[in-house]
Amino acid sequence: MSRETMRAFDDRELPRKTDQSDETGFRDVKDRVFDMASNAKDKAGQVAHSVASGVQSTASYLWKHDFKQMGKDATNICRRYPTQSVIAALAVGFLLGRSARQWKRVSTLD
């Protein structure tokens, strides 16, 4: 394999920047940041709206149903989605176990 000789770096090959291009670049960056902030604000508003809607529907469900009906609904969901129900039960059990262990550790420090 032959090696080509490397040319020395020449400043004349680079485009010259002027004050005008710096201002344009700054405006572009500023506009991009403004657009990103605007998009983030819109997304946060959508998330807040969906969370509020979920809380409202949960409150409505709890208001309209008694414990017996909620138990039947939970049983129907477990029958309809057995795998997801087992995974959810394991996750809840794991979290309860961890919190109980933490609670025990904190209570022994007192």
KAMO-V434801 format. One line per field, one symbol per residue. psi: psi as a letter, one per 40 degrees, with the letter a starting at -180 (. if undefined). burial: # if it has 16 or more other ideal C-beta (glycine too) atoms within 10 Angstrom, else .. A space follows every 50 residues. Layout:
psi = ???
burial = ???
This chain:
psi = hihiihiihhdeeiihiidddddddddddddddddddddddddddddddd dddddddddddddeiiddddddddddddddgddddddddddddddddddd ddddddded.
burial = .................................................. .................................................. ..........
